[in-house]
Amino acid sequence: MLGSTHGTLTTDSRRARVIACGQERTGTAVHGRAADVGELDVSGRPLHAEVPDLDRFFRPESVAVIGASDTEGRPNTGITRQLVAWAGRVGARLHPVHPSRPSVFGIPCLPRVADLPAPVDLAVVLVADPLPVIAELAEAKARFAVVFASGFAETGEEGALAQARLAAAVGRSGLRLLGPNTNLNAFEDFRDDLDGPAIALITQSGHQGRPVFALQELGIRLSHWAPTGNEADLETADFISYFAERPEVGAIAAYVEGLKDGRSFLLAADRAARRGVPVVAVKVGRTETGARTAATHTGKLTGADEVVDAAMRQYGVIRVDGLDELQDTAALLARAREPRADGVVVYSISGGTGAHVADLADRAGLRLPVLSGARQAELHQWIPQYLSVANPVDNGGHPVGDWRGRKIIDAILDDPDVGVLICPVTGPFPPLSDRLVQDLVDAAERTDKLVCVVWGSPVGTEGAYREVLLGSSRLATFRTVGNCLTAVRAWLDHHRFAHRYRSPFDEAPRTPSPSFRKAQALMRPGQQLSEHAAKQLLRAYGIRVPREQLVTSAAAAVRAAGLVGYPVVMKASGAQIAHKSELGLVKIGLTSASQVRDAYRELTDIARYEGVSLDGVLVCQMVERGVEMVVGVTHDDLFGPTVTVGLGGVLVEVLRDAAVRVPPFGEDQARAMLAELRGRALLDGVRGRPPADTDALVELVLRVERMALELGDQLAELDINPLVVLPRGQGAVALDALAVCR
C-alpha cells in the first residue's frame, strides 16, 4: 500500500497542545487529554509537545463494545471475539452494548451506552455511523473511543466533511479518538515472554506493520501497536510523544502515509530526541505545494518531500525506504548498546565476500579503519601471511574451524578503534559456518561492542541461524548486507545526534524583535514587493545590501551614480517584476554619466513596452568578488515557513544544490546546511580564490530564520539571489531580493 489510503489531513491545524518542559509530565490529565500548559513562540505556536495519557487506552480497566455481536458470519462477531480475548489478557471488564441482544458470548449485554454502570476507559465503536455514539459516550464520561468505520476522508470531499464533523464532535466531547478507518492492531496478542528494550509501532496502514509485529518470532520484543488510521483526533505525533516516555520502549518504528500536522510531528520528534529514544520511519506520499513555487527561485529548489526529509533529519528521525529496513533498523536501535567507537571491520571466510562488503560499507558512509601494524601482526599468528588482514580481514576459511577462530574475533574486538564487527556468511558451509557463528555469539556476550552477522542463506531453516544466531540477545543478525549496513549507519548516526542534540525550541524567540515592528510596516498583504521594498525588509533585519538609490529621472540617476560610486548597476524596480534579467531590465558595469543616462532611458522604454509598472530605477553599488548564493523562505503546507540555502546566481535552478530547514534552528543547523551542499568547496576557496566569509553567511541565514519565525503568517516567499559572500572577514551582500506577502 504505497498510495495514501488514509484520510490524514495535511493542513496545519495549529492546535495548542503543549506541556511544561522537562523530563516529568506536569498538569492534570482529563479523559486522556493532557492539560494545556507551556510556552508559546513568537508566532503563538507551542514550544513543547503534549504527552497524552494513553495508559488507560493500552491497559484499560473497563471496555465497552458498541454494536457487539456473536452471530457467526457477521464482521462484528470476529471483532467482538478478539476484544473479549484481549480484555481477558489485560484484565479489563468488558461490557457489550447492543439494543436487541440479552448477551454476547455469554456476557450480559446492555441496550444503550447510557446504561453502562460506570465511566469506561475504552469504547470500541462497531456501528456504521459513529457520530451519534460520540455524544452518548461523552455523556457517559468515556476516556477513549476507537472507530473502525470507513467512508471518511479517504473517500474524497464528502468523506472529508464527515470526518471534520466527527473530529468536531470529539473535540467537544472530552474523550480521545483513534480512527476512523482503523483496525484491531492495538489489541493483538503480544508475546510476554520476551525481555529487553522493546519496539513501539505506529502505522497508518495496519497491513504495513505486520513485518515489524512478526519480529517477535525472532525474539525481538514489541510493546505497543498504534494503528492511527485517518487520525481525526489522535495522530502519529501523539503516540511518538507517549512512547518516548515509556521506560520499556527502546525504539519507535512508524509507517506514515501523511502527516496531520507538521508542527505537532516536530514537537513529538523533539521530545523523543530529548529522551534519546530513536524514531525510525517509512514516510510515503507527497504533500501538495503548488502555489508556493509561484515566483521565487527558492520555491523551485525544494519540493514537499525534500522538506519532510530535511525536517526528519533535523530532529533525528531516521527515514528508511522499505519495511524490511524498518524491521532491521528499529530492532538494532532498540537493542544495541551505545557505540564504543565508530570504526567498522569486515571479517569473513572469503576474501571476495569481504572485499565486496567493505566496498558497500564504504559507500554507505561507514568508516573502515586500517588496522595497525601490531594488530595485523597479531592476526597473522593465526591467519596465513599471504592473506590481507588490514580491513577487511580474510581468514582463508580453515582457522574458523578450530581454536584460532575465537582468537581472531577477540583480537579484532580488542582494537580500541573498532566499534563494530560485521561478518557476512554468504551461505551455510558446515562445519566451518556453524563453528564461526558460535564463536561470534560467544564473543558478543563478552564484548560491549556491536557484532553483526549477515546470514545469506535463502533457506533460513538452518540450526546455526534459527537456534544459535537468533538465540542470542547480544548479537545482531541480518539477512541482507544492505539492511545490515543501513542499520549500522543509522545506529552510529543516532548516537552522534543524541550526544550533540540541543532542542531548537529551547532557543526559539518568545517575543517579537524591534526588527519585526519595522518589517510589519513594509508588508503589503497579497502583494509582491518591489526590489527596493524587499531590500528595505532585509535592512530591517540587519541584512546588508549594496549602496543604492531609487530614482525617477535620468538626471537623478546620474547624481545617484556619483554618490554611490562608479561602476554602478541599474535595475528597474517594480512590484510586478519577478525576474528582471530575463526582460532586459538590468544594466551592469556602467562607468560614466552618459552610460547612466542611456541606461535609464532604455530601462524605462523596455518597461513601458512590456507593460510593467515601475516605482523607479535603482542605481546600485557594483559588487564583483565573491561566491554567489541564494537564501530564501517559502511556506510549506505542513511545516509552515522553511529556510533554504543553496548555490545562487543564474544556475540556481539548473544545479538545484540546496539545503532546507524548518525554523526554529540554531547556528549548528545553519552550518550543517552549508555542509550538505555539493558545491560547499566553493565557499572554502577553489582555483586560487580566497575562502568566503562563511561566518557572515551563517549569521545571515539566522537573521532570515528570525524573519521567517516572526513574519511566517505574513510572508509567503522570500528570495535573496544573488547573495554574494565576500572573502573571509568582509561579510555578505544581498544584491537582489524578491518578497511575496500573504
MARNU-291885 format. One record per residue (C-alpha): residue in three letters; residue number from 1; x, y, z. Coordinates in steps of 0.1 Angstrom, whole numbers. Layout:
REM residues N
 code pos    c1    c2    c3
  Ala NUM     X     Y     Z
...
This chain:
REM residues 742
 code pos    c1    c2    c3
  Met   1     0     0     0
  Leu   2    23    27   -13
  Gly   3    -5    52   -21
  Ser   4   -22    72     6
  Thr   5   -53    53    16
  His   6   -59    71    48
  Gly   7   -76   105    51
  Thr   8   -50   122    72
  Leu   9   -54   159    70
  Thr  10   -23   178    57
  Thr  11   -34   213    67
  Asp  12   -19   230    97
  Ser  13   -45   227   124
  Arg  14   -23   247   149
  Arg  15   -40   231   179
  Ala  16   -24   245   210
  Arg  17   -13   212   225
  Val  18    15   219   250
  Ile  19    31   206   281
  Ala  20    56   220   305
  Cys  21    92   214   296
  Gly  22   112   189   314
  Gln  23   116   152   319
  Glu  24    85   147   340
  Arg  25    50   153   328
  Thr  26    30   180   346
  Gly  27    -6   192   346
  Thr  28   -37   172   352
  Ala  29   -50   148   325
  Val  30   -87   149   318
  His  31  -101   119   299
  Gly  32   -67   111   285
  Arg  33   -60   147   273
  Ala  34   -31   164   290
  Ala  35   -37   199   304
  Asp  36   -27   227   280
  Val  37     3   242   299
  Gly  38    35   255   284
  Glu  39    52   283   265
  Leu  40    44   297   230
  Asp  41    68   310   205
  Val  42    68   344   189
  Ser  43    41   333   164
  Gly  44    19   319   192
  Arg  45    27   282   185
  Pro  46    35   257   212
  Leu  47    72   250   221
  His  48    67   216   238
  Ala  49    47   185   229
  Glu  50    17   175   248
  Val  51    21   140   261
  Pro  52   -14   124   261
  Asp  53   -21   100   290
  Leu  54   -27    68   270
  Asp  55   -21    43   298
  Arg  56   -59    36   300
  Phe  57   -61    31   263
  Phe  58   -35     4   261
  Arg  59   -43   -11   296
  Pro  60   -79    -2   303
  Glu  61   -98   -14   334
  Ser  62  -131   -14   315
  Val  63  -140   -17   278
  Ala  64  -174   -11   261
  Val  65  -181   -27   227
  Ile  66  -208    -7   209
  Gly  67  -225   -29   184
  Ala  68  -212   -61   198
  Ser  69  -222   -94   181
  Asp  70  -218  -132   184
  Thr  71  -238  -141   153
  Glu  72  -214  -162   132
  Gly  73  -207  -148    98
  Arg  74  -211  -111   108
  Pro  75  -179   -89   107
  Asn  76  -187   -75   142
  Thr  77  -186  -110   156
  Gly  78  -149  -116   148
  Ile  79  -140   -82   162
  Thr  80  -160   -88   194
  Arg  81  -144  -122   199
  Gln  82  -109  -107   196
  Leu  83  -118   -79   220
  Val  84  -132  -104   246
  Ala  85   -99  -123   244
  Trp  86   -78   -91   246
  Ala  87   -98   -78   276
  Gly  88   -92  -110   294
  Arg  89   -54  -108   288
  Val  90   -52   -72   300
  Gly  91   -75   -78   330
  Ala  92  -103   -54   318
  Arg  93  -141   -58   324
  Leu  94  -159   -60   290
  His  95  -194   -45   285
  Pro  96  -212   -55   253
  Val  97  -237   -29   241
  His  98  -265   -38   217
  Pro  99  -302   -27   217
  Ser 100  -316   -62   210
  Arg 101  -293   -88   225
  Pro 102  -295  -101   260
  Ser 103  -259  -114   259
  Val 104  -229  -117   237
  Phe 105  -206  -147   241
  Gly 106  -222  -153   275
  Ile 107  -216  -118   287
  Pro 108  -247   -98   297
  Cys 109  -254   -71   271
  Leu 110  -265   -36   278
  Pro 111  -291   -20   255
  Arg 112  -277    16   255
  Val 113  -245    34   262
  Ala 114  -263    53   289
  Asp 115  -268    20   307
  Leu 116  -230    15   313
  Pro 117  -225    10   350
  Ala 118  -196    34   353
  Pro 119  -174    55   331
  Val 120  -154    32   308
  Asp 121  -118    36   299
  Leu 122  -122    25   263
  Ala 123  -152    23   240
  Val 124  -149     3   207
  Val 125  -175    16   182
  Leu 126  -186   -10   157
  Val 127  -216     9   142
  Ala 128  -216    23   106
  Asp 129  -224    59   118
  Pro 130  -203    67   148
  Leu 131  -212   104   151
  Pro 132  -243    99   174
  Val 133  -224    75   196
  Ile 134  -197   100   203
  Ala 135  -222   123   220
  Glu 136  -235    94   240
  Leu 137  -200    84   251
  Ala 138  -193   120   261
  Glu 139  -224   119   284
  Ala 140  -211    85   298
  Lys 141  -176   101   305
  Ala 142  -157    76   284
  Arg 143  -120    83   282
  Phe 144  -111    68   248
  Ala 145  -130    56   217
  Val 146  -120    36   186
  Val 147  -139    39   154
  Phe 148  -133    13   127
  Ala 149  -158    26   102
  Ser 150  -145    37    68
  Gly 151  -161    61    43
  Phe 152  -144    93    57
  Ala 153  -116   114    44
  Glu 154  -100    85    25
  Thr 155  -131    86     1
  Gly 156  -129   122   -11
  Glu 157  -145   156    -3
  Glu 158  -178   143    12
  Gly 159  -160   119    34
  Ala 160  -136   146    45
  Leu 161  -166   167    56
  Ala 162  -180   138    75
  Gln 163  -146   133    92
  Ala 164  -145   170   101
  Arg 165  -179   167   118
  Leu 166  -166   137   136
  Ala 167  -135   155   147
  Ala 168  -155   185   159
  Ala 169  -178   162   179
  Val 170  -147   146   195
  Gly 171  -133   180   203
  Arg 172  -164   189   222
  Ser 173  -167   155   240
  Gly 174  -136   155   261
  Leu 175  -127   119   250
  Arg 176   -98   109   227
  Leu 177  -105    91   194
  Leu 178   -84    65   175
  Gly 179   -95    64   138
  Pro 180  -118    63   119
  Asn 181  -107    38    93
  Thr 182   -85    19   117
  Asn 183   -83   -17   127
  Leu 184   -76   -42   156
  Asn 185   -39   -40   156
  Ala 186   -38   -23   190
  Phe 187   -55   -54   205
  Glu 188   -31   -80   192
  Asp 189   -17  -108   213
  Phe 190    18   -96   222
  Arg 191    43  -121   234
  Asp 192    50  -116   271
  Asp 193    80  -140   273
  Leu 194   105  -116   257
  Asp 195   126   -92   276
  Gly 196   149   -63   269
  Pro 197   141   -29   253
  Ala 198   110   -31   231
  Ile 199    99   -16   198
  Ala 200    67     5   199
  Leu 201    50     5   165
  Ile 202    28    32   148
  Thr 203    12    26   114
  Gln 204   -15    43    94
  Ser 205   -20    11    74
  Gly 206   -22   -19    97
  His 207   -11   -43    70
  Gln 208    22   -24    67
  Gly 209    30   -31   103
  Arg 210    28   -69   100
  Pro 211    65   -74    92
  Val 212    76   -54   123
  Phe 213    50   -73   145
  Ala 214    65  -106   132
  Leu 215    98   -96   148
  Gln 216    85  -112   179
  Glu 217    90  -146   162
  Leu 218   127  -137   160
  Gly 219   129  -130   197
  Ile 220   125   -92   195
  Arg 221   101   -76   219
  Leu 222    72   -55   207
  Ser 223    54   -34   234
  His 224    26   -15   216
  Trp 225    10   -11   182
  Ala 226    -9    21   174
  Pro 227   -29    19   141
  Thr 228   -38    56   137
  Gly 229   -60    53   106
  Asn 230   -74    86    94
  Glu 231   -62   105   125
  Ala 232   -94   125   131
  Asp 233   -80   131   166
  Leu 234   -51   110   179
  Glu 235   -23   111   155
  Thr 236    12    98   149
  Ala 237    27   126   169
  Asp 238     6   118   200
  Phe 239    19    82   201
  Ile 240    55    93   195
  Ser 241    53   116   225
  Tyr 242    37    89   246
  Phe 243    61    61   236
  Ala 244    91    83   241
  Glu 245    82    85   278
  Arg 246    77    47   283
  Pro 247   107    31   301
  Glu 248   103    -2   282
  Val 249   105    14   247
  Gly 250   139    12   231
  Ala 251   129    24   197
  Ile 252    98    37   179
  Ala 253    90    23   144
  Ala 254    65    42   122
  Tyr 255    48    37    89
  Val 256    35    71    78
  Glu 257    14    79    48
  Gly 258     6   115    56
  Leu 259    14   138    85
  Lys 260   -16   155   100
  Asp 261     3   185   114
  Gly 262    39   192   108
  Arg 263    44   213   139
  Ser 264    30   185   161
  Phe 265    52   160   145
  Leu 266    83   181   151
  Leu 267    74   187   187
  Ala 268    69   149   192
  Ala 269   102   142   175
  Asp 270   119   168   197
  Arg 271   105   150   228
  Ala 272   119   117   216
  Ala 273   153   133   208
  Arg 274   154   149   243
  Arg 275   148   114   258
  Gly 276   173    97   235
  Val 277   146    74   220
  Pro 278   153    67   183
  Val 279   124    71   159
  Val 280   127    51   126
  Ala 281   101    59    99
  Val 282    89    49    65
  Lys 283    73    80    50
  Val 284    54    77    18
  Gly 285    32   101    -2
  Arg 286    37   137   -12
  Thr 287    24   170     1
  Glu 288     8   194   -24
  Thr 289    28   226   -26
  Gly 290    18   241   -59
  Ala 291    12   277   -51
  Arg 292    43   283   -30
  Thr 293    66   279   -60
  Ala 294    50   307   -79
  Ala 295    76   334   -81
  Thr 296   109   327   -64
  His 297   140   306   -72
  Thr 298   139   293   -36
  Gly 299   104   278   -40
  Lys 300   117   258   -70
  Leu 301   146   244   -51
  Thr 302   128   222   -26
  Gly 303    97   201   -31
  Ala 304    75   189    -3
  Asp 305    93   156     2
  Glu 306   126   174     5
  Val 307   112   195    33
  Val 308    99   163    50
  Asp 309   132   147    47
  Ala 310   151   177    60
  Ala 311   127   181    89
  Met 312   132   145    99
  Arg 313   170   148    98
  Gln 314   168   180   118
  Tyr 315   151   162   147
  Gly 316   169   129   144
  Val 317   141   108   128
  Ile 318   157    80   108
  Arg 319   140    77    75
  Val 320   142    44    57
  Asp 321   125    32    25
  Gly 322   113    -3    30
  Leu 323    95   -23    56
  Asp 324   125   -47    58
  Glu 325   148   -18    66
  Leu 326   122    -6    92
  Gln 327   124   -40   108
  Asp 328   161   -43   110
  Thr 329   170    -7   118
  Ala 330   144    -4   146
  Ala 331   155   -38   160
  Leu 332   191   -28   161
  Leu 333   185     7   176
  Ala 334   162    -8   203
  Arg 335   186   -34   215
  Ala 336   222   -23   207
  Arg 337   242    -5   234
  Glu 338   259    28   228
  Pro 339   289    26   204
  Arg 340   323    24   219
  Ala 341   339    35   187
  Asp 342   327    41   151
  Gly 343   353    20   133
  Val 344   339    -9   113
  Val 345   358   -41   105
  Val 346   345   -66    79
  Tyr 347   356  -102    87
  Ser 348   349  -131    65
  Ile 349   358  -166    54
  Ser 350   361  -154    18
  Gly 351   383  -126     6
  Gly 352   359  -119   -23
  Thr 353   330  -116     1
  Gly 354   350   -94    25
  Ala 355   361   -70    -3
  His 356   326   -67   -17
  Val 357   310   -59    17
  Ala 358   338   -35    25
  Asp 359   332   -16    -7
  Leu 360   294   -14     1
  Ala 361   302    -3    37
  Asp 362   325    25    25
  Arg 363   298    36     0
  Ala 364   273    36    29
  Gly 365   294    62    47
  Leu 366   309    38    74
  Arg 367   345    43    85
  Leu 368   367    13    79
  Pro 369   400    20    97
  Val 370   431     2    86
  Leu 371   442   -20   115
  Ser 372   476   -11   130
  Gly 373   507   -30   120
  Ala 374   509   -45   155
  Arg 375   472   -57   152
  Gln 376   479   -72   118
  Ala 377   510   -90   131
  Glu 378   489  -104   159
  Leu 379   462  -117   135
  His 380   489  -132   113
  Gln 381   497  -156   142
  Trp 382   465  -175   132
  Ile 383   459  -163    96
  Pro 384   483  -172    67
  Gln 385   507  -143    58
  Tyr 386   496  -141    22
  Leu 387   460  -131    33
  Ser 388   451   -95    39
  Val 389   441   -86    75
  Ala 390   443   -48    72
  Asn 391   404   -45    69
  Pro 392   386   -63    56
  Val 393   401   -93    74
  Asp 394   402  -125    53
  Asn 395   408  -157    74
  Gly 396   410  -180    45
  Gly 397   384  -204    59
  His 398   403  -230    79
  Pro 399   411  -210   110
  Val 400   374  -207   119
  Gly 401   372  -245   123
  Asp 402   393  -247   154
  Trp 403   405  -227   184
  Arg 404   420  -200   162
  Gly 405   386  -186   151
  Arg 406   378  -172   185
  Lys 407   413  -158   189
  Ile 408   409  -138   157
  Ile 409   375  -124   167
  Asp 410   387  -114   201
  Ala 411   418   -97   187
  Ile 412   397   -76   163
  Leu 413   372   -66   190
  Asp 414   401   -57   214
  Asp 415   412   -29   190
  Pro 416   402     4   205
  Asp 417   395    19   171
  Val 418   369    -8   163
  Gly 419   333    -4   174
  Val 420   316   -28   150
  Leu 421   324   -62   136
  Ile 422   304   -73   106
  Cys 423   307  -109    95
  Pro 424   289  -119    62
  Val 425   282  -156    59
  Thr 426   271  -160    23
  Gly 427   257  -195    28
  Pro 428   259  -224    53
  Phe 429   291  -244    50
  Pro 430   292  -268    79
  Pro 431   311  -273   100
  Leu 432   330  -241    94
  Ser 433   300  -218    94
  Asp 434   285  -235   125
  Arg 435   317  -230   145
  Leu 436   321  -195   132
  Val 437   286  -183   143
  Gln 438   290  -199   177
  Asp 439   323  -181   182
  Leu 440   307  -149   172
  Val 441   278  -153   196
  Asp 442   302  -162   224
  Ala 443   323  -131   216
  Ala 444   293  -109   215
  Glu 445   283  -120   250
  Arg 446   318  -109   262
  Thr 447   322   -76   245
  Asp 448   305   -43   248
  Lys 449   310   -37   211
  Leu 450   285   -45   183
  Val 451   288   -78   165
  Cys 452   267   -82   133
  Val 453   262  -114   112
  Val 454   247  -114    78
  Trp 455   232  -149    73
  Gly 456   229  -150    35
  Ser 457   213  -184    31
  Pro 458   180  -182    12
  Val 459   166  -211    33
  Gly 460   168  -197    68
  Thr 461   159  -230    85
  Glu 462   195  -239    95
  Gly 463   201  -246   131
  Ala 464   231  -222   131
  Tyr 465   207  -194   121
  Arg 466   174  -204   139
  Glu 467   189  -215   172
  Val 468   224  -201   176
  Leu 469   222  -166   159
  Leu 470   185  -159   168
  Gly 471   190  -173   202
  Ser 472   215  -145   211
  Ser 473   202  -112   225
  Arg 474   236   -95   221
  Leu 475   244  -103   185
  Ala 476   226   -86   157
  Thr 477   215  -109   128
  Phe 478   206   -97    93
  Arg 479   195  -115    61
  Thr 480   209   -89    37
  Val 481   241   -69    36
  Gly 482   222   -37    26
  Asn 483   199   -38    56
  Cys 484   229   -45    79
  Leu 485   248   -15    66
  Thr 486   217     7    67
  Ala 487   210    -2   103
  Val 488   246     1   115
  Arg 489   249    36    99
  Ala 490   216    46   115
  Trp 491   227    33   149
  Leu 492   260    53   147
  Asp 493   243    84   134
  His 494   216    83   161
  His 495   241    82   189
  Arg 496   262   110   174
  Phe 497   230   130   170
  Ala 498   218   122   206
  His 499   251   134   221
  Arg 500   251   168   205
  Tyr 501   213   174   204
  Arg 502   201   207   217
  Ser 503   164   213   213
  Pro 504   159   243   190
  Phe 505   126   250   207
  Asp 506   146   260   239
  Glu 507   162   288   219
  Ala 508   131   299   199
  Pro 509   122   335   203
  Arg 510    92   342   226
  Thr 511    87   379   219
  Pro 512    90   399   187
  Ser 513   122   418   180
  Pro 514   124   455   171
  Ser 515   131   443   135
  Phe 516    96   428   134
  Arg 517    79   461   141
  Lys 518    99   478   113
  Ala 519    92   450    89
  Gln 520    54   449    96
  Ala 521    51   484    82
  Leu 522    66   473    49
  Met 523    43   443    43
  Arg 524    16   445    17
  Pro 525    -9   417    21
  Gly 526   -14   396   -10
  Gln 527    12   416   -30
  Gln 528    47   411   -43
  Leu 529    71   438   -31
  Ser 530    94   456   -55
  Glu 531   131   450   -52
  His 532   135   483   -34
  Ala 533   108   474    -8
  Ala 534   122   439    -4
  Lys 535   156   453     4
  Gln 536   141   476    30
  Leu 537   127   444    45
  Leu 538   162   429    46
  Arg 539   176   461    61
  Ala 540   150   459    89
  Tyr 541   166   426    99
  Gly 542   202   439    97
  Ile 543   209   422    64
  Arg 544   235   441    43
  Val 545   225   453     9
  Pro 546   246   474   -16
  Arg 547   246   512   -15
  Glu 548   218   523   -38
  Gln 549   192   549   -45
  Leu 550   158   548   -62
  Val 551   154   575   -88
  Thr 552   127   586  -112
  Ser 553   146   606  -138
  Ala 554   178   603  -158
  Ala 555   193   634  -141
  Ala 556   186   619  -107
  Ala 557   202   587  -119
  Val 558   234   605  -128
  Arg 559   235   622   -94
  Ala 560   229   589   -76
  Ala 561   257   572   -95
  Gly 562   281   599   -83
  Leu 563   270   594   -47
  Val 564   271   555   -50
  Gly 565   304   555   -68
  Tyr 566   312   541  -102
  Pro 567   309   515  -116
  Val 568   272   510  -109
  Val 569   244   486  -117
  Met 570   210   499  -128
  Lys 571   178   479  -124
  Ala 572   141   486  -129
  Ser 573   122   483   -97
  Gly 574    85   474   -96
  Ala 575    61   451   -77
  Gln 576    52   432  -109
  Ile 577    88   422  -118
  Ala 578    99   388  -108
  His 579   129   381  -130
  Lys 580   144   413  -143
  Ser 581   173   398  -162
  Glu 582   150   378  -185
  Leu 583   133   411  -195
  Gly 584   165   430  -201
  Leu 585   158   452  -171
  Val 586   193   451  -156
  Lys 587   224   470  -168
  Ile 588   258   463  -152
  Gly 589   292   478  -152
  Leu 590   282   514  -160
  Thr 591   312   537  -157
  Ser 592   301   572  -169
  Ala 593   273   597  -167
  Ser 594   263   592  -204
  Gln 595   260   554  -199
  Val 596   238   560  -168
  Arg 597   215   584  -188
  Asp 598   212   560  -217
  Ala 599   206   530  -193
  Tyr 600   178   549  -176
  Arg 601   160   557  -208
  Glu 602   165   521  -221
  Leu 603   152   505  -189
  Thr 604   121   527  -188
  Asp 605   114   521  -225
  Ile 606   116   483  -220
  Ala 607    93   485  -190
  Arg 608    68   506  -210
  Tyr 609    69   481  -239
  Glu 610    65   451  -216
  Gly 611    36   468  -198
  Val 612    55   467  -164
  Ser 613    47   494  -139
  Leu 614    78   509  -122
  Asp 615    82   526   -89
  Gly 616   116   538  -102
  Val 617   150   527  -112
  Leu 618   176   515   -87
  Val 619   212   528   -90
  Cys 620   233   504   -71
  Gln 621   269   498   -60
  Met 622   285   471   -81
  Val 623   299   442   -60
  Glu 624   321   419   -81
  Arg 625   340   395   -60
  Gly 626   325   366   -40
  Val 627   306   334   -41
  Glu 628   270   337   -53
  Met 629   244   320   -31
  Val 630   207   320   -27
  Val 631   189   322     7
  Gly 632   152   322    10
  Val 633   119   315    28
  Thr 634    90   295    15
  His 635    58   284    31
  Asp 636    53   246    33
  Asp 637    18   232    36
  Leu 638    27   210    66
  Phe 639    55   228    84
  Gly 640    49   264    77
  Pro 641    79   287    69
  Thr 642   110   270    58
  Val 643   145   284    51
  Thr 644   166   273    21
  Val 645   203   279    13
  Gly 646   219   270   -20
  Leu 647   242   279   -48
  Gly 648   229   311   -64
  Gly 649   232   332   -95
  Val 650   219   322  -129
  Leu 651   225   285  -124
  Val 652   204   282   -93
  Glu 653   175   263  -109
  Val 654   199   242  -131
  Leu 655   221   229  -103
  Arg 656   194   227   -77
  Asp 657   220   224   -50
  Ala 658   202   234   -18
  Ala 659   196   226    18
  Val 660   164   233    38
  Arg 661   155   236    75
  Val 662   123   242    94
  Pro 663   126   271   120
  Pro 664   134   272   147
  Phe 665   170   262   144
  Gly 666   204   274   157
  Glu 667   239   280   144
  Asp 668   248   243   143
  Gln 669   220   236   119
  Ala 670   228   266    98
  Arg 671   264   253    94
  Ala 672   250   218    87
  Met 673   230   233    58
  Leu 674   262   246    42
  Ala 675   279   212    48
  Glu 676   252   194    28
  Leu 677   257   214    -3
  Arg 678   275   196   -32
  Gly 679   292   229   -40
  Arg 680   304   235    -5
  Ala 681   340   236   -17
  Leu 682   333   270   -34
  Leu 683   330   286     0
  Asp 684   363   271    11
  Gly 685   381   287   -19
  Val 686   390   269   -52
  Arg 687   414   276   -81
  Gly 688   432   302   -61
  Arg 689   402   321   -49
  Pro 690   402   331   -12
  Pro 691   379   314    13
  Ala 692   345   330    16
  Asp 693   331   346    48
  Thr 694   310   316    59
  Asp 695   306   331    94
  Ala 696   288   360    78
  Leu 697   267   337    57
  Val 698   257   317    88
  Glu 699   247   349   106
  Leu 700   226   360    76
  Val 701   208   326    75
  Leu 702   199   330   112
  Arg 703   186   365   105
  Val 704   164   352    77
  Glu 705   153   324   101
  Arg 706   142   351   126
  Met 707   124   368    98
  Ala 708   106   336    89
  Leu 709    96   330   125
  Glu 710    83   365   131
  Leu 711    67   371    97
  Gly 712    57   335    90
  Asp 713    20   342    87
  Gln 714    26   373    66
  Leu 715    55   363    43
  Ala 716    47   338    16
  Glu 717    81   338    -1
  Leu 718   115   355     1
  Asp 719   142   351   -24
  Ile 720   177   366   -19
  Asn 721   195   359   -51
  Pro 722   223   365   -57
  Leu 723   236   368   -23
  Val 724   274   375   -27
  Val 725   295   360     1
  Leu 726   327   381     1
  Pro 727   362   368    11
  Arg 728   366   359    48
  Gly 729   361   388    72
  Gln 730   343   410    46
  Gly 731   307   399    51
  Ala 732   279   390    27
  Val 733   258   414     5
  Ala 734   223   408    -8
  Leu 735   224   421   -44
  Asp 736   188   413   -52
  Ala 737   157   403   -33
  Leu 738   121   393   -41
  Ala 739    94   391   -14
  Val 740    58   380   -17
  Cys 741    33   388    11
  Arg 742     5   365    21
